[in-house]
Amino acid sequence: MLGILRPIGRSNHQCTLQFLSWLSSRGGGGARSLSPHFIPPPRLNCHSLHTTRNIEQSSGRDPPPSRMKVFYIPNPLKWLHNRMTIATLQREWDSSFDEISFKFGATQAVCTVTEHISRRDWGELCGLLTQKAIDKIRNTKWTHDQVNNLVLSTENIQVTQVNNVSLQTVVDRKYCDIDVTIIGTRIPYNIEKHSLIVLEYFARFHREYTEGKLPEWTITVFRLQNFQAISRRDTDRE
């Protein structure tokens, strides 16, 4: 279940690229690699979003994205499954794995990716995403509104959710995939046309835990899963 409420508060994080550099220096990887302490969140399927009526709306003014709050209620069975899988990961493969740190790193990574996509800096995505994922993004058909409203910054993030954690062993190789959903709100590019933009991104983070492999997380799937541009006419009717 998803909805939008006014937030209690918001937190500020350090620059995405600085954070990723710090992570890679801890993990011993390259300049854009993600350390083993970096953990992404679960995936949600956003079919409908709702906004609450508030003072700004009732007075004819639109509330800024920073005054809105998206909430998400996960499937309890899926949540339990993920908790058990993470416990197995920590017990058998990676005792240093921390979900909170991973979510924080995932948020930084997704925000960085949206910036590069918006500027069409495809070369900057190498190392963060697989080439297959980059090619798929480049072939994506974007609408005019999407092209101008793709970027999310960390202060606009409302939900970071781990939707699925998968561990796989193939002969002597060990792989981990974590599906993460990031939902955020932002000020529209065209403020005369829209009052609020809601973005939902899906990212799959992959790491090989085989002995001798670098402790790097790579995004193998990245897509804009849900895009809602709330027009001023919609808020006026409220």
N, C-alpha and C positions, 0 to 999 in steps of 0.2 A: 504494500500500500504506500502511495506517495502523496504528498501534499506540500503546500507552501505556507509557512507561518512566519511571523516576524521573529528574528533571532534574538536570543538573549545577549549575545555578544559575538565577537569574531577575533581570531588570532592572526598575528602577522608572522610570516616565516621568512627566512633568509632567501636570497636569490637562488633560483633553481640551478643555474649552472655552477654556482659556488658550492651548493649542497652536493650535487652529483660528483663534483671534483673531490670533495671531502670524502664522500663514500668510496670512490674508487681508490683514493690514497690509502684508506683503511683496508680495503680488500686486496690491494696489490694489483689491480687491473689497469686498463688503459685509461685515457683521459675521459672517455665517455662511458666506461663500463659501470655497472651498478654492483655495489658490494653485496656480500651475502647477508648483510643486516638490513638490506632493502627489501620490504615485503609489501606486495600489492593487495588490494581488497576485493570482496565478492561482487557479483554482477546482479543488477536488478533490471527488470524489464519495465520501463516507464510507459504506461499506456495512457495515463491521465494525470494531470497536475491541477491543483486547485489553489486559489489564492484567497486569503481571508480579507474581509472588508475592514479597513482601518481608518484612522483619522485622516491620513493624507488623501485616500480615495474619496471619502465622504466630503472633503472640502474641495474636490475637483483637481487635486494634484496627485501625480503618480508617485508611489514610494520608490526610492532608489533600491537597486539590488541588495545593497548592504543592509537594508532594513527588512529583507525577506528571509525566510528560512524554509528550506526543503527538508522534509522528514521522510524516512523510509522504514518500514517494518518488514524485516526479512522473514522468510519461511523458517519456522522453528526447527523443522527436521533437517533442512539444508544447513542451517546454522550449526546444529549439533554435529552433523557429518563433518563440516569444515573444522570444527574445534578438535574432533578426534583425529583428523588427518594431520592437522598442524602439530598435535601432541606426538604423533608418530614421527613426523619430520624432525622434531626437536630431540626425540629420544634416540632415533636410529641413524639419522643422517647429519643433522646440524643443530647441536645444542645451543648455539649462539643465536639462532633465529628468533627474532622478536617481531611480532605482528604490528605493534604500534610503530616501530621504526620503519618497517616495510611499507606501511600505509603512507607514512610521511614521505618516504622516498618515491613511492608510486605517484603521489600527488605532484611532486616536483617534476618527475619525468613526463607525465601527461601534459602539464602546463608548458613545458619546454617543447614538446612535440607539436602542440597546437600553434605555438609561435612560429616554428619553422615551416609548418604547413601553410600558414597564412602568408608567409613571405616567399613561399616556394623555394626554400633553401633545402633542396633534397639532399645535397651532399652532407649537410649538418646532421641528418638523421642516421647516417651510417654509424654503426656502433651502438645506437640506441634501439633501432629496429632492424629486423632482417631485411635483406634486399627484396624478398617476396612481399613483405608487408609494405615496404616503400612503394613498390610498383603498383600494388593494389590501390594505395591512396592516390597515387598520381593518375590512375585511370578512373577515379571516382568522379561522378557527375554532380557538381555542387550547384545549388540554386544561388541566385544573386544575393539573397538575404543570408544564406549560409556562408558564402565566401567572405562577406564583410563582418561576420560575427562569430568566427571560429575560435578566437583566442580566449582562453581562460587564464586568469592569474590566480595565485594561491589564495589571495584574500576573498576571491569570489567562490571558492569551493564550499559546497554545502554538505555533500555526502561523499565519503570514500568507503566503498563497501567491497569486501571480499566475497565473491559469489561462489567460487569453486576452487578447491585445492586438490590437485591430482598428483600422485606419486606413481612412477612407472619404472620397472626394472626390466631391461632387455638384455639377456645374457649377463654380462658383467658391467653393463652401463646403467646408470641411475639418472632419472629425469624428474624434474618437478615443474608443474605448470600451475600458475595461480591467476585466476580470472578476476579482474578488478573493474568496478564501475565507478566513475567519477561524475558527479552531478554538480553543476554550478549555475549561478545566475550572473548576468552581466548587463551593463548599460548598453542599449542598442546603438549600432552605428548610425542609424537614422532615428533620432529621438522624436521627430515629428510624426513618424509612421508607427513606431512601436514604443511601448512603455517598459517592456522587460523581455529579455532573451533567456531561455532556459536550455541548457545544453547537457546532454548525457553521453559520455564517452565510455567505450568498452576497450579494455586493453588486456591482453594475455601475456604474462611475464613467464619466461622460460629460463631454467637454469639446469645445466648438467652437473650432477653431484658425483660423477665418476672420479675416482682418485686420480690426482694429477691434473685435473681440469681447473682453469682459473675460476675464481668465485664471482662470476659475472651473471647478471640478469639481463636478458634481451627481450624486447617486445616482439612477439611473433604475429600478433593480430592487433590491429588498431582500427577503430571505426567510430564514426559519429552515429550513435544508436538512436538518439532521439533529439529533435530540434523543435523548439516551440518559440515562435515570435508572437508575443502577446500584443495585439494592436491596441491603440488608444481607444478605438471604438468599443472594444470589449470591456475595457475598464470603465469607460463612460457609461455603459449600460448598467454596470453594477451600482 
